[in-house]
Amino acid sequence: MSQETEVYSQITADDGGGKIIFATDVIATIAGLAATEVEGVDSLSGTVVEGITGMLASKKNFTKGIKVEVKEDEVALDMSLTVKYGTKIHEVCRKVQQSVKNAVETMTGLRVTMVNISVQSVTFEKAEIKETKKEKDKAE
């Protein structure tokens, strides 16, 4: 998907209306925050380059792993996620799609046509890893 720097939505109001301009990073940030609030999502996962720049930057990047494509007043998003082990991945993804759609539409007024999700990995809690290792040792 192409990464544009700005998109706009034309609005009309009693005082003559105007133009609202959104940077694509704003839409990606809204989507990222909405996704990470869903139970079962561990984090957003991006490309290798995003990972390296994320290590160098001190602040958290909520646009990592999100691509935004805008046509007129419609938005399509591609997201890469890491989910927690033990969750029903398909249910987590559906909740993320709904949460992102609601957040972006409510905050920007743009219509979300699709939210494509790519699950990149599954994370384990440290306690779960120790439990699994103990069970494996007992079996041997």
N, C-alpha and C positions, 0 to 999 in steps of 0.2 A: 504494500500500500504506500502511496506517496505521502511524504511528510511535509505538509505546507506549514508556513510560519504563522499565518493568520487565517481566520474564517470570519464571516460575518452573517448576521441574521438581521434582516430589515424589519423594523417594528413601526407601527403607526400608533399615534396617541392623539388625544384631543389637541395638544399644543403643536401639532405638525409632525410628530414622529422623529425619527432619526435612525442612526445606524449603530449597532452594537458590534464591536470587534472582539473576538476571542482568539488568543494565541492557542495553538494546538496543545501546548504544554498545559494550559489551564484545563482543557477537556481531559487530557491524560491524567492530570493530578486528581481531578474529581473522580474519574473512573478508578484510579489506583486506590484512593482512600475508601471508596465504596466497596471495592473488592476485598481489601484487607480487613474490613469489619465483619465479613461473613465468617461464621464458625466453620472451621476446617481448613481455611486458607492459611498457610504458613507464611508465604511471602510472594511477591511478584518476582519473576525470574526473567532476566534479559540475556543479551548477547555477551560474548566474551569481552568486547570493547566496553559495554556498559558496566560489566563487573569490575574491570580495571579502573575505570573512571570513578566508580562508586567507592573503591578502596582509597583512592586519592582524595576524594571529597569527604569532608567531615560531616556533612548533613545527609539526611536520609532522602533518597530519590524516589518519589512516588510515581514517576513516569517510566521507570525501568520496566521493560518488557511490554510496553503498550504502544501500539501504532494507531494513529488516528487518520481517517480519510473522511473528508467533508465534501459534499456536493450540495450547493445552495444552502438549504436549511436542514439537511439530513447528515447524520454522522454514522459511520461504521467503525467499529473498533476491533482490533486483534490484540489479545492479551495472552501472556505466558505466565503460568502460575506454578507454585510448588504447594502441594496439599499435604496435610497431616495424615500419617498412617492410621488406619482404623476408621476413617470416614468413608461414607459412600460418595465416591468421587463424582458420579453423575448428578447426585443431588446437590453437592457443593457447587458444581459448575452451573446448574440451573439457578441456584440462589444468587450466585455472582452475576449471572446475566441479568436477572431481574433487578438486583440492587444497583448495578451500574446503569442500566437503562433508566430506572427511576431517578437516580441522582443526577445524571447528565441532563435528562429532559426537564427536571424540576429546576435545576440551577441555571441552565442556559436557554431554555426555550427551543432548543434544536431537537428534531425528531431522530431518535436512535433507530436505525434500520436493522442493525445486527451487531451482536457482540460475540465474536469468535474466540473460543478459549482453547489454548493448547496447554495441557498439563505436562510440564517438563520433568518433574520428579516428585517423589514422596519422601517426607522427612519423618524421622523417628525421634521420640523423646528419649533422653539418656536413660531414664528408668526402664523403658521398654527394651532397650538394647541390652541392658544388664540382665533383665528377666529372661530374655530369649537366650542369652549366653549361658545363664545358670541352668535353664531347662535342657539346653543342648549338652552341657557337661554332665548332667544327671543321666541323660539317655545313653551316654557312652559308658 
